[in-house]
Amino acid sequence: MKINRRRFLKRTLAAGSLAVGTGSLLSACSSFRRADLPDQDLSKPISAQLDPISGAILYHASLAPSGHNAQPWFVRIVQKNEWVIGLDPQRRLSEVDPDNREALLSIGAFAENLALAAGTCGFQAEMRIIAENPFQQDIIKVSLKPTRPNDYPLERLTRRMTVKQGYLADEIKKEDFRALSEPLAGRLFYFPKGTEHANCIEEGAIENFRIQANRDNAQQELVRWVRLSNKDAERYRDGLTVEGMEIRGFKGWFVRNFIKPQDFMKPSFRKQSVDLTAKLAQQGGGWLVITSEGQTVADLIDSGRRFERMTLLARERKLAIQPMTQYLEEKEGLEQIAADHAASVIPQFILRVGYLKNYPDPVSLRRPVSWFVRS
Ligand SMILES: Cc1cc2nc3c(=O)[nH]c(=O)nc-3n(C[C@H](O)[C@H](O)[C@H](O)COP(=O)(O)O)c2cc1C
């Protein structure tokens, strides 16, 4: 077991993602990607309570996706191998996610990554939901129990990313859908491009994006999570960077140096982003929808975990998956869904899906482990 844990750490370090580095040599001509702003040196203990293995497990957990890349989690170390995963109220998206639904889905994804990483180094992560409502800060109690290590490929965690552009129109192959469905246990639905249901989702995704882009409070909240300059990217290590928004080349350089987050409030900018979203929504092989049985904290954590387990399978099948969430955030979208479906249908994710010719490398930033760990 010891050898395996050592191997886990070595593999993590070899991936280059944890080595010490500043990235400060980058000029204004290029922008920060994840590899330019690595985590602190996790071969050394982060604190008296957090040994290198625990640090590496939490680093992998933090690679989970989250709305606006707000990374709404914190981890409290209760004692060795006993942690609490919490929801940081400072990182809530109160305008687009007033009930913390998406924050809890993201925390579910974080918990899933944590469990997978722990499993590879010989710990079973036993999890118990302790929050009684979505507004409590302490969400999940985690106990790490020694067990036989498994061989889950951690590259799936370090290489997962949300891709937005370049989707091909091919229909999703049956065997790929079958593989993606497995973690969802009957709660994943695929609507191939051009079918009536897919057309309806496409239309609703665009329309609700437009509604949200024109809702000042929601747009202002987005502005707070946009990190356009390299200075902001390095300072916050979260949110939506120019690279993360897939604005590349000359355009990327221009945005980094001449556009301010507040410019996102301008009508011309809002129109541009609606037009781009409409273009993207029409690309790809259709839509995936994930539903849940209920809306409790446990249901949301469970959905987030299953969603993550599914998206971790996407890259090796050359599939890109992008949440398009505005449909589930805007009053108009929710009312339309309720009118067209039975109350028992509870959608948690609406996802565009499509094959890619070339899969890019992950670019979105993460806060170092020490920034979200509390003792
Ligand atoms: C609950 C949830 C909602 C999301 N909603 C959107 C969305 O509406 N549009 C989008 O482009 N990405 C969405 N994302 C993806 C995040 O923007 C992405 O995970 C984050 O920027 C980090 O990037 P990464 O997934 O490449 O690591 C969502 C992710 C989660 C977990």
The ligand as an ORCA input file, in Angstrom:
! r2SCAN-3c Opt
* xyz 0 1
  C     -23.311     23.332    -12.480
  C     -22.507     23.797    -13.657
  C     -23.049     24.723    -14.556
  C     -22.307     25.149    -15.659
  N     -22.887     26.007    -16.579
  C     -22.198     26.352    -17.706
  C     -22.807     27.160    -18.727
  O     -23.972     27.544    -18.630
  N     -22.087     27.456    -19.838
  C     -20.789     27.021    -19.991
  O     -20.160     27.328    -21.003
  N     -20.190     26.259    -19.034
  C     -20.860     25.913    -17.916
  N     -20.266     25.120    -16.965
  C     -18.862     24.732    -17.140
  C     -17.943     25.652    -16.330
  O     -17.895     26.933    -16.896
  C     -16.551     25.029    -16.250
  O     -16.649     23.829    -15.539
  C     -15.545     25.923    -15.536
  O     -15.326     27.089    -16.272
  C     -14.198     25.207    -15.351
  O     -13.702     24.767    -16.582
  P     -13.383     23.239    -16.874
  O     -14.667     22.487    -16.805
  O     -12.788     23.234    -18.260
  O     -12.422     22.769    -15.826
  C     -20.985     24.678    -15.855
  C     -20.452     23.754    -14.942
  C     -21.200     23.312    -13.864
  C     -20.610     22.299    -12.922
*
